Amino acid sequence: VFQDCHVLFGSSIELLDSQSDNNYIGGFVGKAEDTAPDMVEFKQCSVDITIEGSVTNGASYLGGFAGKVFNCSVKDCDVETTLRFAGNNITYAGGFAGYSAGSSFSGCDVSDATLSVDNCTQVGGFAGEVRDSDIATCTFDGQLIIEPVVGTGYVAGFVAYALAQSENRYLSSCTVH
């Protein structure tokens, strides 16, 4: 359990031309994953960060809080972020999470956000892609600045691409300002 943990105002990450096969880039955690029955939990955490850089190789997961979230519970966490990325292999980008699977988000807010990405396949104000995840009472307040996507792309104010492969998954009471 991560509780009451904070990345404070003025923090920044600069990634200079990453050529790794997979990049997990986040303001709090790059990749959070649990394969056990119990979920990784984040409660009352906050991030105020600028993340900039470029990626030229492999799939990339970029988020203000987490690049990739798998089998996690995230409650009452807040993000203020600026994400600026260029390159040709940014796959998932979101103000909170680039990619989520099997996770739940409740009371999480992205505010005063700017997401500026080039050639990203899936860009959402809150998340780039959400699979089998629940999102309730979460918000996005900011702007998306998107350069043309190569091939098929998804762009949305809240979640760019959502897929429920199991029953009873939901997005409820979420807001985009």
N, CA, C and O atoms as a DFTB+ gen file, in Angstrom:
708 C
 N C O
     1  1       0.844      -1.187       0.000
     2  2       0.000       0.000       0.000
     3  2       0.884       1.242       0.000
     4  3       1.790       1.378       0.822
     5  1       0.606       2.138      -0.930
     6  2       1.234       3.453      -0.958
     7  2       0.167       4.428      -0.477
     8  3      -0.868       4.577      -1.127
     9  1       0.402       5.091       0.644
    10  2      -0.598       6.015       1.160
    11  2       0.044       7.333       1.567
    12  3       1.101       7.365       2.197
    13  1      -0.629       8.428       1.187
    14  2      -0.192       9.775       1.523
    15  2       1.254      10.030       1.077
    16  3       2.061      10.579       1.827
    17  1       1.559       9.624      -0.144
    18  2       2.883       9.849      -0.734
    19  2       2.750      10.931      -1.815
    20  3       1.733      11.000      -2.505
    21  1       3.790      11.782      -1.960
    22  2       3.663      12.932      -2.846
    23  2       4.946      13.196      -3.630
    24  3       6.053      13.099      -3.101
    25  1       4.765      13.533      -4.908
    26  2       5.839      14.073      -5.725
    27  2       5.530      15.561      -5.796
    28  3       4.511      15.964      -6.357
    29  1       6.411      16.376      -5.227
    30  2       6.093      17.773      -4.956
    31  2       6.274      18.712      -6.133
    32  3       6.946      18.397      -7.115
    33  1       5.652      19.883      -6.002
    34  2       5.673      20.953      -6.998
    35  2       7.098      21.223      -7.480
    36  3       8.041      21.276      -6.691
    37  1       7.226      21.389      -8.774
    38  2       8.519      21.718      -9.358
    39  2       9.335      20.509      -9.778
    40  3      10.436      20.666     -10.304
    41  1       8.820      19.302      -9.557
    42  2       9.548      18.102      -9.959
    43  2       9.507      17.960     -11.474
    44  3       8.556      18.390     -12.127
    45  1      10.553      17.350     -12.022
    46  2      10.559      17.144     -13.470
    47  2      11.371      15.910     -13.830
    48  3      12.280      15.498     -13.109
    49  1      11.015      15.341     -14.958
    50  2      11.731      14.204     -15.540
    51  2      11.991      14.557     -16.989
    52  3      11.084      14.995     -17.696
    53  1      13.224      14.370     -17.439
    54  2      13.544      14.579     -18.846
    55  2      14.148      13.301     -19.385
    56  3      15.184      12.841     -18.905
    57  1      13.498      12.730     -20.380
    58  2      13.949      11.498     -21.002
    59  2      14.511      11.858     -22.368
    60  3      13.778      12.310     -23.248
    61  1      15.799      11.660     -22.542
    62  2      16.465      12.057     -23.782
    63  2      16.538      10.896     -24.763
    64  3      17.355       9.990     -24.592
    65  1      15.701      10.914     -25.778
    66  2      15.725       9.971     -26.880
    67  2      15.885       8.515     -26.438
    68  3      16.882       7.866     -26.757
    69  1      14.900       8.015     -25.706
    70  2      14.937       6.624     -25.264
    71  2      14.827       5.691     -26.458
    72  3      13.984       5.885     -27.334
    73  1      15.685       4.677     -26.487
    74  2      15.655       3.693     -27.559
    75  2      15.406       2.293     -27.013
    76  3      15.704       1.298     -27.674
    77  1      14.865       2.221     -25.815
    78  2      14.527       0.967     -25.170
    79  2      13.347       0.314     -25.901
    80  3      12.585       1.001     -26.582
    81  1      13.192      -1.007     -25.763
    82  2      12.073      -1.704     -26.396
    83  2      10.736      -1.336     -25.762
    84  3       9.735      -1.233     -26.470
    85  1      10.695      -1.135     -24.444
    86  2       9.481      -0.709     -23.742
    87  2       9.858       0.392     -22.768
    88  3      10.858       0.293     -22.057
    89  1       9.055       1.434     -22.743
    90  2       9.283       2.551     -21.837
    91  2       8.046       2.730     -20.970
    92  3       6.942       2.885     -21.492
    93  1       8.215       2.711     -19.654
    94  2       7.137       2.940     -18.708
    95  2       7.476       4.233     -17.976
    96  3       8.374       4.264     -17.135
    97  1       6.747       5.305     -18.306
    98  2       7.109       6.633     -17.824
    99  2       5.934       7.214     -17.056
   100  3       4.849       7.387     -17.612
   101  1       6.147       7.518     -15.769
   102  2       5.081       8.099     -14.961
   103  2       5.634       9.039     -13.919
   104  3       6.801       8.940     -13.538
   105  1       4.798       9.953     -13.455
   106  2       5.217      10.918     -12.446
   107  2       5.408      10.300     -11.077
   108  3       6.264      10.752     -10.317
   109  1       4.625       9.265     -10.737
   110  2       4.749       8.578      -9.448
   111  2       5.409       7.208      -9.624
   112  3       6.315       6.851      -8.871
   113  1       4.960       6.457     -10.604
   114  2       5.504       5.118     -10.862
   115  2       5.455       4.852     -12.370
   116  3       4.484       5.205     -13.040
   117  1       6.501       4.235     -12.888
   118  2       6.519       3.901     -14.307
   119  2       5.556       2.781     -14.625
   120  3       4.758       2.882     -15.557
   121  1       5.630       1.698     -13.841
   122  2       4.761       0.541     -14.049
   123  2       4.392      -0.031     -12.692
   124  3       5.271      -0.356     -11.893
   125  1       3.100      -0.156     -12.425
   126  2       2.607      -0.773     -11.191
   127  2       1.836      -2.016     -11.591
   128  3       0.866      -1.942     -12.346
   129  1       2.272      -3.156     -11.082
   130  2       1.673      -4.413     -11.515
   131  2       1.669      -5.406     -10.371
   132  3       2.638      -5.517      -9.619
   133  1       0.556      -6.129     -10.249
   134  2       0.467      -7.191      -9.257
   135  2      -0.259      -8.360      -9.894
   136  3      -1.352      -8.192     -10.435
   137  1       0.325      -9.525      -9.838
   138  2      -0.304     -10.702     -10.412
   139  2      -0.965     -11.563      -9.346
   140  3      -1.610     -12.560      -9.670
   141  1      -0.812     -11.192      -8.074
   142  2      -1.435     -11.915      -6.971
   143  2      -2.906     -11.513      -6.856
   144  3      -3.323     -10.531      -7.469
   145  1      -3.695     -12.258      -6.081
   146  2      -5.106     -11.881      -5.895
   147  2      -5.278     -10.490      -5.259
   148  3      -6.255      -9.801      -5.552
   149  1      -4.353     -10.076      -4.406
   150  2      -4.438      -8.758      -3.789
   151  2      -3.894      -7.715      -4.758
   152  3      -2.930      -7.962      -5.482
   153  1      -4.524      -6.553      -4.759
   154  2      -4.109      -5.488      -5.660
   155  2      -3.076      -4.582      -5.008
   156  3      -3.047      -4.433      -3.787
   157  1      -2.217      -3.971      -5.844
   158  2      -1.366      -2.886      -5.384
   159  2      -2.317      -1.717      -5.113
   160  3      -3.200      -1.437      -5.924
   161  1      -2.143      -1.035      -3.980
   162  2      -3.041       0.063      -3.629
   163  2      -2.297       1.380      -3.525
   164  3      -1.200       1.453      -2.971
   165  1      -2.919       2.428      -4.072
   166  2      -2.436       3.798      -3.945
   167  2      -3.582       4.600      -3.341
   168  3      -4.689       4.601      -3.879
   169  1      -3.321       5.287      -2.218
   170  2      -4.362       6.072      -1.553
   171  2      -3.828       7.455      -1.213
   172  3      -2.749       7.592      -0.638
   173  1      -4.590       8.471      -1.572
   174  2      -4.296       9.857      -1.199
   175  2      -2.876      10.284      -1.561
   176  3      -2.188      10.931      -0.771
   177  1      -2.455       9.915      -2.753
   178  2      -1.137      10.310      -3.251
   179  2      -1.321      11.455      -4.258
   180  3      -2.388      11.606      -4.853
   181  1      -0.273      12.248      -4.436
   182  2      -0.369      13.345      -5.398
   183  2       0.936      13.523      -6.152
   184  3       2.017      13.180      -5.672
   185  1       0.794      14.075      -7.353
   186  2       1.934      14.318      -8.226
   187  2       1.775      15.699      -8.841
   188  3       0.700      16.045      -9.331
   189  1       2.843      16.488      -8.815
   190  2       2.885      17.780      -9.504
   191  2       4.207      17.782     -10.267
   192  3       5.261      18.051      -9.690
   193  1       4.150      17.481     -11.567
   194  2       5.384      17.184     -12.296
   195  2       5.296      17.590     -13.764
   196  3       4.216      17.656     -14.351
   197  1       6.462      17.859     -14.332
   198  2       6.620      18.039     -15.774
   199  2       7.476      16.885     -16.277
   200  3       8.554      16.622     -15.745
   201  1       6.987      16.197     -17.309
   202  2       7.734      15.093     -17.912
   203  2       7.903      15.427     -19.388
   204  3       6.925      15.664     -20.096
   205  1       9.160      15.446     -19.849
   206  2       9.447      15.779     -21.243
   207  2      10.436      14.775     -21.823
   208  3      11.221      14.169     -21.093
   209  1      10.391      14.606     -23.136
   210  2      11.383      13.758     -23.770
   211  2      10.973      13.278     -25.139
   212  3      10.043      13.798     -25.755
   213  1      11.694      12.267     -25.601
   214  2      11.390      11.670     -26.896
   215  2      11.681      10.181     -26.840
   216  3      12.544       9.720     -26.093
   217  1      10.941       9.448     -27.646
   218  2      11.056       7.996     -27.706
   219  2      11.150       7.609     -29.171
   220  3      10.344       8.060     -29.984
   221  1      12.120       6.783     -29.515
   222  2      12.260       6.401     -30.921
   223  2      12.218       4.896     -31.147
   224  3      12.418       4.441     -32.273
   225  1      11.964       4.120     -30.107
   226  2      11.988       2.679     -30.273
   227  2      11.013       2.027     -29.301
   228  3      10.866       2.497     -28.173
   229  1      10.357       0.975     -29.709
   230  2       9.519       0.196     -28.807
   231  2       8.222       0.879     -28.431
   232  3       7.978       2.030     -28.791
   233  1       7.380       0.139     -27.689
   234  2       6.107       0.665     -27.195
   235  2       6.369       1.529     -25.978
   236  3       7.294       1.268     -25.208
   237  1       5.558       2.553     -25.805
   238  2       5.741       3.445     -24.671
   239  2       4.434       3.689     -23.952
   240  3       3.379       3.828     -24.571
   241  1       4.519       3.738     -22.633
   242  2       3.394       3.979     -21.748
   243  2       3.728       5.242     -20.961
   244  3       4.693       5.258     -20.197
   245  1       2.930       6.308     -21.144
   246  2       3.227       7.605     -20.561
   247  2       2.018       8.118     -19.796
   248  3       0.927       8.228     -20.355
   249  1       2.211       8.438     -18.500
   250  2       1.106       8.983     -17.710
   251  2       1.597       9.918     -16.633
   252  3       2.714       9.771     -16.137
   253  1       0.768      10.884     -16.265
   254  2       1.140      11.828     -15.218
   255  2       1.353      11.152     -13.880
   256  3       2.231      11.563     -13.121
   257  1       0.562      10.111     -13.563
   258  2       0.739       9.339     -12.333
   259  2       1.517       8.056     -12.617
   260  3       2.508       7.764     -11.947
   261  1       1.064       7.289     -13.617
   262  2       1.707       6.007     -13.936
   263  2       1.682       5.756     -15.433
   264  3       0.714       6.091     -16.117
   265  1       2.751       5.167     -15.931
   266  2       2.782       4.777     -17.330
   267  2       1.849       3.613     -17.595
   268  3       1.058       3.646     -18.538
   269  1       1.939       2.570     -16.754
   270  2       1.085       1.382     -16.901
   271  2       0.629       0.931     -15.521
   272  3       1.426       0.848     -14.586
   273  1      -0.666       0.641     -15.408
   274  2      -1.260       0.173     -14.154
   275  2      -1.955      -1.144     -14.440
   276  3      -2.838      -1.209     -15.295
   277  1      -1.562      -2.201     -13.728
   278  2      -2.162      -3.520     -13.921
   279  2      -2.526      -4.109     -12.567
   280  3      -1.665      -4.275     -11.703
   281  1      -3.817      -4.427     -12.382
   282  2      -4.315      -5.020     -11.149
   283  2      -4.016      -4.133      -9.939
   284  3      -3.426      -4.585      -8.958
   285  1      -4.427      -2.876     -10.019
   286  2      -4.187      -1.906      -8.940
   287  2      -5.489      -1.230      -8.531
   288  3      -6.448      -1.164      -9.301
   289  1      -5.496      -0.731      -7.304
   290  2      -6.589       0.090      -6.802
   291  2      -6.021       1.475      -6.510
   292  3      -5.059       1.611      -5.754
   293  1      -6.622       2.505      -7.116
   294  2      -6.127       3.872      -6.953
   295  2      -7.281       4.728      -6.444
   296  3      -8.300       4.870      -7.119
   297  1      -7.118       5.303      -5.241
   298  2      -8.196       6.073      -4.623
   299  2      -7.705       7.443      -4.179
   300  3      -6.660       7.573      -3.541
   301  1      -8.484       8.460      -4.532
   302  2      -8.251       9.830      -4.063
   303  2      -6.831      10.317      -4.335
   304  3      -6.192      10.906      -3.463
   305  1      -6.349      10.072      -5.535
   306  2      -5.022      10.537      -5.943
   307  2      -5.184      11.667      -6.965
   308  3      -6.094      11.639      -7.793
   309  1      -4.294      12.658      -6.897
   310  2      -4.394      13.834      -7.750
   311  2      -3.112      14.055      -8.536
   312  3      -2.013      13.764      -8.065
   313  1      -3.281      14.580      -9.756
   314  2      -2.146      14.860     -10.628
   315  2      -2.292      16.255     -11.225
   316  3      -3.352      16.604     -11.746
   317  1      -1.231      17.050     -11.151
   318  2      -1.076      18.260     -11.953
   319  2       0.143      17.994     -12.808
   320  3       1.221      17.720     -12.280
   321  1      -0.008      18.069     -14.116
   322  2       1.098      17.614     -14.954
   323  2       1.196      18.354     -16.280
   324  3       0.216      18.878     -16.808
   325  1       2.408      18.374     -16.788
   326  2       2.671      18.750     -18.169
   327  2       3.453      17.588     -18.770
   328  3       4.531      17.243     -18.286
   329  1       2.912      16.991     -19.819
   330  2       3.588      15.914     -20.535
   331  2       3.886      16.421     -21.935
   332  3       2.970      16.766     -22.681
   333  1       5.166      16.467     -22.298
   334  2       5.568      16.891     -23.650
   335  2       6.466      15.804     -24.227
   336  3       7.571      15.572     -23.736
   337  1       5.984      15.141     -25.270
   338  2       6.763      14.064     -25.856
   339  2       6.713      14.098     -27.365
   340  3       5.682      14.393     -27.968
   341  1       7.837      13.794     -27.955
   342  2       7.945      13.682     -29.405
   343  2       8.529      12.305     -29.704
   344  3       9.117      11.667     -28.830
   345  1       8.368      11.867     -30.904
   346  2       8.918      10.569     -31.282
   347  2       7.918       9.815     -32.119
   348  3       6.843      10.327     -32.430
   349  1       8.268       8.605     -32.483
   350  2       7.365       7.873     -33.354
   351  2       6.833       6.592     -32.739
   352  3       6.199       5.808     -33.445
   353  1       7.058       6.346     -31.468
   354  2       6.569       5.109     -30.874
   355  2       5.941       5.315     -29.503
   356  3       6.116       4.481     -28.614
   357  1       5.220       6.400     -29.319
   358  2       4.478       6.578     -28.083
   359  2       3.121       5.932     -28.314
   360  3       2.328       6.418     -29.121
   361  1       2.853       4.853     -27.618
   362  2       1.639       4.095     -27.870
   363  2       0.478       4.578     -27.012
   364  3      -0.603       4.842     -27.538
   365  1       0.678       4.700     -25.700
   366  2      -0.391       5.059     -24.780
   367  2       0.012       6.290     -23.971
   368  3       1.090       6.315     -23.379
   369  1      -0.854       7.318     -23.943
   370  2      -0.580       8.509     -23.134
   371  2      -1.863       8.986     -22.482
   372  3      -2.919       9.039     -23.113
   373  1      -1.753       9.338     -21.188
   374  2      -2.906       9.870     -20.471
   375  2      -2.460      10.768     -19.340
   376  3      -1.366      10.600     -18.800
   377  1      -3.294      11.711     -18.983
   378  2      -2.965      12.628     -17.902
   379  2      -2.754      11.910     -16.581
   380  3      -1.933      12.341     -15.771
   381  1      -3.481      10.821     -16.348
   382  2      -3.297      10.028     -15.132
   383  2      -2.507       8.755     -15.434
   384  3      -1.468       8.511     -14.821
   385  1      -2.992       7.949     -16.370
   386  2      -2.320       6.688     -16.712
   387  2      -2.289       6.515     -18.229
   388  3      -3.259       6.817     -18.923
   389  1      -1.173       6.030     -18.719
   390  2      -1.102       5.720     -20.138
   391  2      -1.952       4.522     -20.483
   392  3      -2.653       4.524     -21.496
   393  1      -1.897       3.482     -19.638
   394  2      -2.584       2.215     -19.900
   395  2      -3.013       1.616     -18.572
   396  3      -2.266       1.648     -17.595
   397  1      -4.215       1.072     -18.543
   398  2      -4.712       0.410     -17.342
   399  2      -5.395      -0.889     -17.715
   400  3      -6.117      -0.951     -18.710
   401  1      -5.169      -1.941     -16.915
   402  2      -5.869      -3.214     -17.092
   403  2      -6.177      -3.796     -15.715
   404  3      -5.312      -3.819     -14.839
   405  1      -7.397      -4.261     -15.528
   406  2      -7.790      -4.920     -14.292
   407  2      -7.680      -4.047     -13.058
   408  3      -7.434      -4.560     -11.966
   409  1      -7.851      -2.760     -13.199
   410  2      -7.635      -1.830     -12.088
   411  2      -8.898      -1.034     -11.787
   412  3      -9.863      -1.062     -12.550
   413  1      -8.876      -0.320     -10.657
   414  2      -9.990       0.563     -10.323
   415  2      -9.447       1.917      -9.882
   416  3      -8.422       2.007      -9.206
   417  1     -10.165       2.971     -10.285
   418  2      -9.812       4.353      -9.950
   419  2     -11.052       4.999      -9.342
   420  3     -12.149       4.881      -9.888
   421  1     -10.881       5.676      -8.220
   422  2     -11.997       6.336      -7.574
   423  2     -11.529       7.664      -6.982
   424  3     -10.551       7.712      -6.236
   425  1     -12.241       8.743      -7.325
   426  2     -11.921      10.053      -6.773
   427  2     -10.572      10.600      -7.195
   428  3      -9.948      11.350      -6.444
   429  1     -10.114      10.242      -8.375
   430  2      -8.804      10.700      -8.868
   431  2      -9.001      11.865      -9.847
   432  3      -9.897      11.838     -10.691
   433  1      -8.161      12.872      -9.720
   434  2      -8.300      14.065     -10.535
   435  2      -7.001      14.434     -11.237
   436  3      -5.914      14.354     -10.664
   437  1      -7.148      14.841     -12.494
   438  2      -6.049      15.433     -13.257
   439  2      -6.444      16.884     -13.478
   440  3      -7.471      17.159     -14.100
   441  1      -5.634      17.824     -12.972
   442  2      -5.990      19.234     -13.101
   443  2      -4.815      20.038     -13.633
   444  3      -3.658      19.632     -13.530
   445  1      -5.145      21.188     -14.205
   446  2      -4.131      22.092     -14.733
   447  2      -3.128      21.332     -15.604
   448  3      -1.916      21.511     -15.478
   449  1      -3.654      20.484     -16.488
   450  2      -2.812      19.571     -17.264
   451  2      -2.637      20.027     -18.706
   452  3      -3.545      20.591     -19.317
   453  1      -1.448      19.768     -19.231
   454  2      -1.169      19.931     -20.650
   455  2      -0.519      18.655     -21.143
   456  3       0.546      18.270     -20.661
   457  1      -1.154      17.996     -22.106
   458  2      -0.585      16.811     -22.733
   459  2      -0.281      17.167     -24.171
   460  3      -1.193      17.417     -24.959
   461  1       0.989      17.192     -24.517
   462  2       1.427      17.523     -25.861
   463  2       2.281      16.375     -26.377
   464  3       3.423      16.201     -25.949
   465  1       1.724      15.587     -27.302
   466  2       2.436      14.416     -27.808
   467  2       2.347      14.338     -29.324
   468  3       1.345      14.726     -29.925
   469  1       3.402      13.834     -29.923
   470  2       3.460      13.627     -31.368
   471  2       3.308      12.143     -31.667
   472  3       3.875      11.302     -30.970
   473  1       2.549      11.828     -32.697
   474  2       2.463      10.459     -33.214
   475  2       2.128       9.417     -32.167
   476  3       2.694       8.324     -32.185
   477  1       1.233       9.724     -31.265
   478  2       0.807       8.769     -30.249
   479  2      -0.448       8.059     -30.742
   480  3      -1.342       8.693     -31.304
   481  1      -0.518       6.768     -30.538
   482  2      -1.638       5.980     -31.029
   483  2      -2.906       6.203     -30.210
   484  3      -3.994       6.296     -30.778
   485  1      -2.784       6.292     -28.870
   486  2      -3.958       6.445     -28.015
   487  2      -3.681       7.503     -26.950
   488  3      -2.830       7.311     -26.081
   489  1      -4.409       8.626     -27.022
   490  2      -4.221       9.729     -26.085
   491  2      -5.558      10.102     -25.468
   492  3      -6.519      10.404     -26.176
   493  1      -5.613      10.079     -24.136
   494  2      -6.824      10.492     -23.433
   495  2      -6.474      11.428     -22.289
   496  3      -5.396      11.314     -21.705
   497  1      -7.358      12.341     -21.964
   498  2      -7.105      13.272     -20.873
   499  2      -6.823      12.560     -19.565
   500  3      -5.933      12.967     -18.819
   501  1      -7.575      11.493     -19.274
   502  2      -7.339      10.704     -18.061
   503  2      -6.477       9.481     -18.367
   504  3      -5.505       9.220     -17.659
   505  1      -6.822       8.726     -19.416
   506  2      -6.065       7.518     -19.758
   507  2      -6.066       7.281     -21.268
   508  3      -7.022       7.611     -21.969
   509  1      -4.964       6.697     -21.744
   510  2      -4.869       6.352     -23.157
   511  2      -5.693       5.128     -23.494
   512  3      -6.491       5.154     -24.431
   513  1      -5.508       4.057     -22.742
   514  2      -6.299       2.837     -22.939
   515  2      -6.667       2.253     -21.593
   516  3      -5.857       2.212     -20.667
   517  1      -7.928       1.794     -21.503
   518  2      -8.446       1.175     -20.284
   519  2      -9.068      -0.158     -20.672
   520  3      -9.980      -0.213     -21.496
   521  1      -8.563      -1.237     -20.068
   522  2      -9.111      -2.584     -20.299
   523  2      -9.558      -3.173     -18.967
   524  3      -8.798      -3.206     -18.000
   525  1     -10.785      -3.628     -18.935
   526  2     -11.324      -4.279     -17.733
   527  2     -10.994      -3.512     -16.464
   528  3     -10.529      -4.095     -15.485
   529  1     -11.230      -2.227     -16.479
   530  2     -10.979      -1.368     -15.324
   531  2     -12.231      -0.567     -15.001
   532  3     -13.058      -0.310     -15.876
   533  1     -12.365      -0.174     -13.739
   534  2     -13.483       0.648     -13.284
   535  2     -12.964       2.042     -12.960
   536  3     -11.917       2.198     -12.332
   537  1     -13.717       3.065     -13.401
   538  2     -13.343       4.448     -13.119
   539  2     -14.588       5.176     -12.634
   540  3     -15.600       5.221     -13.332
   541  1     -14.509       5.756     -11.411
   542  2     -15.663       6.459     -10.837
   543  2     -15.230       7.786     -10.224
   544  3     -14.180       7.879      -9.588
   545  1     -16.045       8.794     -10.423
   546  2     -15.861      10.141      -9.865
   547  2     -14.448      10.686     -10.076
   548  3     -13.834      11.225      -9.156
   549  1     -13.955      10.538     -11.281
   550  2     -12.635      11.056     -11.642
   551  2     -12.807      12.197     -12.643
   552  3     -13.804      12.246     -13.364
   553  1     -11.832      13.119     -12.690
   554  2     -11.952      14.266     -13.584
   555  2     -10.659      14.515     -14.364
   556  3      -9.564      14.127     -13.957
   557  1     -10.846      15.186     -15.511
   558  2      -9.721      15.725     -16.278
   559  2     -10.016      17.181     -16.559
   560  3     -11.084      17.517     -17.071
   561  1      -9.065      18.054     -16.222
   562  2      -9.177      19.481     -16.489
   563  2      -7.856      19.913     -17.108
   564  3      -6.840      20.010     -16.420
   565  1      -7.878      20.171     -18.412
   566  2      -6.642      20.555     -19.079
   567  2      -6.812      20.588     -20.574
   568  3      -7.925      20.703     -21.087
   569  1      -5.691      20.486     -21.272
   570  2      -5.725      20.541     -22.726
   571  2      -4.881      19.426     -23.332
   572  3      -3.877      18.990     -22.769
   573  1      -5.333      18.983     -24.508
   574  2      -4.603      17.992     -25.296
   575  2      -4.096      18.694     -26.551
   576  3      -4.869      19.331     -27.266
   577  1      -2.803      18.577     -26.817
   578  2      -2.206      19.127     -28.037
   579  2      -1.603      17.943     -28.776
   580  3      -0.556      17.424     -28.391
   581  1      -2.271      17.524     -29.835
   582  2      -1.917      16.275     -30.506
   583  2      -1.443      16.556     -31.921
   584  3      -2.123      17.234     -32.691
   585  1      -0.274      16.031     -32.258
   586  2       0.209      16.070     -33.638
   587  2      -0.376      14.859     -34.358
   588  3      -0.819      13.919     -33.699
   589  1      -0.390      14.852     -35.676
   590  2      -1.012      13.768     -36.428
   591  2      -0.524      12.385     -35.995
   592  3       0.657      12.164     -35.726
   593  1      -1.478      11.479     -35.942
   594  2      -1.194      10.094     -35.584
   595  2      -0.917       9.310     -36.859
   596  3      -1.627       9.461     -37.853
   597  1       0.106       8.479     -36.830
   598  2       0.417       7.620     -37.961
   599  2      -0.431       6.362     -37.836
   600  3      -0.411       5.709     -36.793
   601  1      -1.176       6.008     -38.881
   602  2      -2.031       4.825     -38.831
   603  2      -3.305       5.102     -38.051
   604  3      -3.795       6.231     -38.028
   605  1      -3.844       4.060     -37.409
   606  2      -5.067       4.186     -36.632
   607  2      -4.751       4.806     -35.281
   608  3      -3.810       4.394     -34.604
   609  1      -5.539       5.794     -34.895
   610  2      -5.319       6.444     -33.614
   611  2      -6.624       6.761     -32.917
   612  3      -7.673       6.873     -33.552
   613  1      -6.548       6.905     -31.596
   614  2      -7.711       7.227     -30.786
   615  2      -7.338       8.407     -29.891
   616  3      -6.303       8.387     -29.226
   617  1      -8.181       9.427     -29.880
   618  2      -7.965      10.608     -29.056
   619  2      -9.295      10.971     -28.417
   620  3     -10.322      11.008     -29.093
   621  1      -9.280      11.242     -27.095
   622  2     -10.520      11.624     -26.408
   623  2     -10.207      12.468     -25.186
   624  3      -9.101      12.424     -24.647
   625  1     -11.183      13.225     -24.763
   626  2     -11.017      14.073     -23.591
   627  2     -10.814      13.303     -22.307
   628  3     -10.138      13.792     -21.403
   629  1     -11.387      12.092     -22.196
   630  2     -11.233      11.322     -20.957
   631  2     -10.465      10.015     -21.185
   632  3      -9.342       9.883     -20.699
   633  1     -11.029       9.058     -21.901
   634  2     -10.351       7.785     -22.201
   635  2     -10.374       7.586     -23.714
   636  3     -11.439       7.593     -24.332
   637  1      -9.199       7.409     -24.303
   638  2      -9.120       7.274     -25.758
   639  2      -9.686       5.949     -26.252
   640  3     -10.377       5.918     -27.270
   641  1      -9.407       4.863     -25.554
   642  2      -9.864       3.543     -25.985
   643  2     -10.229       2.736     -24.747
   644  3      -9.397       2.546     -23.860
   645  1     -11.476       2.256     -24.682
   646  2     -11.940       1.471     -23.533
   647  2     -12.443       0.122     -24.023
   648  3     -13.161       0.037     -25.019
   649  1     -12.058      -0.928     -23.313
   650  2     -12.452      -2.276     -23.673
   651  2     -12.794      -3.049     -22.406
   652  3     -11.989      -3.116     -21.478
   653  1     -13.990      -3.633     -22.370
   654  2     -14.395      -4.473     -21.238
   655  2     -14.532      -5.899     -21.747
   656  3     -15.456      -6.218     -22.495
   657  1     -13.607      -6.747     -21.336
   658  2     -13.648      -8.149     -21.758
   659  2     -14.356      -9.021     -20.728
   660  3     -14.560     -10.213     -20.955
   661  1     -14.731      -8.426     -19.590
   662  2     -15.505      -9.138     -18.585
   663  2     -16.701      -8.273     -18.206
   664  3     -16.726      -7.080     -18.506
   665  1     -17.675      -8.861     -17.559
   666  2     -18.898      -8.150     -17.209
   667  2     -18.691      -7.201     -16.034
   668  3     -17.703      -7.287     -15.304
   669  1     -19.643      -6.300     -15.875
   670  2     -19.722      -5.397     -14.727
   671  2     -18.550      -4.430     -14.609
   672  3     -18.141      -4.120     -13.490
   673  1     -18.007      -3.954     -15.685
   674  2     -16.982      -2.909     -15.671
   675  2     -17.658      -1.594     -15.964
   676  3     -18.621      -1.557     -16.731
   677  1     -17.177      -0.497     -15.367
   678  2     -17.892       0.753     -15.548
   679  2     -16.996       1.983     -15.508
   680  3     -15.910       1.985     -14.927
   681  1     -17.506       3.030     -16.154
   682  2     -17.034       4.403     -16.004
   683  2     -18.260       5.162     -15.541
   684  3     -19.277       5.182     -16.233
   685  1     -18.173       5.796     -14.361
   686  2     -19.359       6.503     -13.880
   687  2     -18.972       7.815     -13.189
   688  3     -17.939       7.923     -12.528
   689  1     -19.838       8.791     -13.370
   690  2     -19.721      10.106     -12.722
   691  2     -18.370      10.750     -12.958
   692  3     -17.822      11.378     -12.053
   693  1     -17.822      10.608     -14.150
   694  2     -16.532      11.223     -14.505
   695  2     -16.788      12.496     -15.278
   696  3     -17.810      12.623     -15.952
   697  1     -15.849      13.460     -15.183
   698  2     -16.042      14.784     -15.772
   699  2     -14.809      15.243     -16.518
   700  3     -13.679      15.006     -16.091
   701  1     -15.047      15.913     -17.653
   702  2     -13.987      16.598     -18.392
   703  2     -14.332      18.084     -18.389
   704  3     -15.436      18.469     -18.772
   705  1     -13.387      18.915     -17.959
   706  2     -13.608      20.372     -17.938
   707  2     -12.877      21.017     -19.095
   708  3     -12.934      22.236     -19.258
